[in-house]
Amino acid sequence: MPSSPRLAICIVLVSVFLVAPFSALGEDKKPPKLFEDNSEMQVTLSGPWRRIKRNIEEDALYPAKLSYTNSNGEQQTIDVEVAPRGVTRRFRVCDFPPLKVHFDKGQTKGTEFRGNGSLKLVTYCDTSSKYEQYYTKEYLAYRIYNLVTGLSFRVRPMMVQYRDSESGKGTLTRFSFMIEDLDEVAERNELEKLSIAQISHKHLDAAEISKFSLFQFLIGNLDWSAFDGPGDEDCCHNSKLIGKDNESIPKYGIPYDFDSSGLVDAHYALPPDGLGVRSVRQRVYRGFCFANDQLPQTVVLFNEKKPEILALFENNPHLNDKTRKKTTRYIEDFYKIINDPKQFERQISGKCRG
């Protein structure tokens, strides 16, 4: 027994200092969350792929297993459920559909996937190598916007081995990527996702919609709306809303789904009707006039990010030389426009809506 209160306090303090480093070591072993790391994951996804393709119109959940080696070198296998998703790629374009992967939070505890209920997986679509070029460029479009603003969907690149769990045949490895859930985007920006059918475009944050619109111009994407959507569904078209709550202003648009952009230049992509555009490679600025005052500083931001944006394409191992050169030229053309006062006024500030 300690002979005095002072001695007892000293013993307690020594114990705290001895235990604390070991506690910290234990915490350090927890891997970073999935979207906190941009390194490419090696993943095996086993599921009844042939059965899913035969029943592609069914919005059913199918049992699957996701296996990978974690950052500590340990093999992890998680039981998941998968479901086909989407419209164009699922029904009209792809041999293999995009997927929604549903997680059991109990199984993902302590792993890179912890905290996720379900995530979108952009899959290989078709065995032709040109499709891999498409979805590598789409992945990089998300990464461009991550460089521009934190109000964006983060993505995690993966080389996925697709293994049919029922036949044991047909194994194929292709580039794929997972997309962050909207709840997570909202939470890390101290906001929440909104359930609104439509809003006034003037309720959007001027600085952020300026970044949003100039980004869409950079990648040559016309297939979006930031203030309304089809039918009575939650706003918007290829964009989601987050904010303090449904009533508060401003609100923030978070863009996604870039496979119809000129940057991706998919052979199946067509420009929307009514814009007088014949090719998805043709840029049309669709930003809003109320945000024009923000454009000069937005241009400064894009110029600052240019080296990092180009590096995304220069350093990506999945792009072939032809794709890399063509895409880099397309990006350089954007920078010529925004840094030429006459072209900038003619193609951007003078073309605003509203």
C-alpha positions, 0 to 999 in steps of 0.5 A: 500500500502507498505510504502517502497520498503524494506517492499514490499520485506519482504511481498513477501518473507513471501508469498513465504515461506507460499505458498511453503510448501503447494505446496510441499504437493500437489506434495507429493500427486502425486503417484510414477510412476508404476515401481518406486514401487515394491509393489503388486497392486490389479487390476480389468481388465474388458474386452470382454475376451470370445470374445478375446479368440474366435478370438485369431488370430485377432490383434484387439484392444478391449475396457476394463477398469482398476480399482485399489485403488491408494496409497492415498486410492482413487478408480481409473478407467481408460478406456484402450484398450487391444490386444492379443500378442505373439506367443507361449503362445497365439497360442500354450500354453495358454487358456488366452493370454498375453495382450498389454494394451493401455492407453489414456495419458489424463486419466492416467495424475496424476496416477501411469500409467502416461506417458505410451502409452502401456504396456505388461501384463503377464497374468495367461495363464491357471487356473491351479495353476502350471501356477501361479508358472511359471509366478511368477518365470518369474517375479522374473527373471526380478527382479534378473536382476534389482538387477544386472543392471539398463539396464533392464526391470522393472516389477510391480507385480499385483493381477488381477481380470479378469472380463468379461465385456460382460457376467459379468461371469467368474471372476478369480483372478490371479498373473500377472505383467506388463513390463516396455516399452523399451522407458522408459528403454532407457530414464532413462539410458539417451539412446534411443531404436535402430532400427537395424536388426543385429549388430556385437557382438563386438559392445555390451558393454563388461561389460554389456554383461558380466552381461547379459550372466552370468544372462542368465546362472544363470536362465538357459535361452538359448532362446536368441540372443543379436546381431541378430533376425529372418528375417529383424525385429529389433534386437534381439531375446528375447532381445532389443537394446538401445544406443546413436543412431544407429551408436554409439558404444557401444550398450546395450542388454536388455533381456526379456521373460524368460518362457523357462528358467530352473529357470521357468521350464515350462512343455511346454518349450523346449531347442533350436535345435543345442545346444545338450541340452535335458532339459531347466534345463541344463545350457550352457554359451553363452557369448562372449570371447571378454568380458571374461576380465569382468567376474571376476568383474561380478562374484563379483557383482553376489556374492554381490547380492546373499542375495538379489536374494535369498530373492526374492524367500524366501519372495515371497508369491505366491511360494509354498514350493516345488517351492521355495526349488527347485528354491533355489537349482537351484540358489545355483548350479549356485553359486557353479559353479561360485565360483569353479575355475575349474568349472568356467573355464570348464563351463563358461570362456572356453565355450565363443563364438567368 
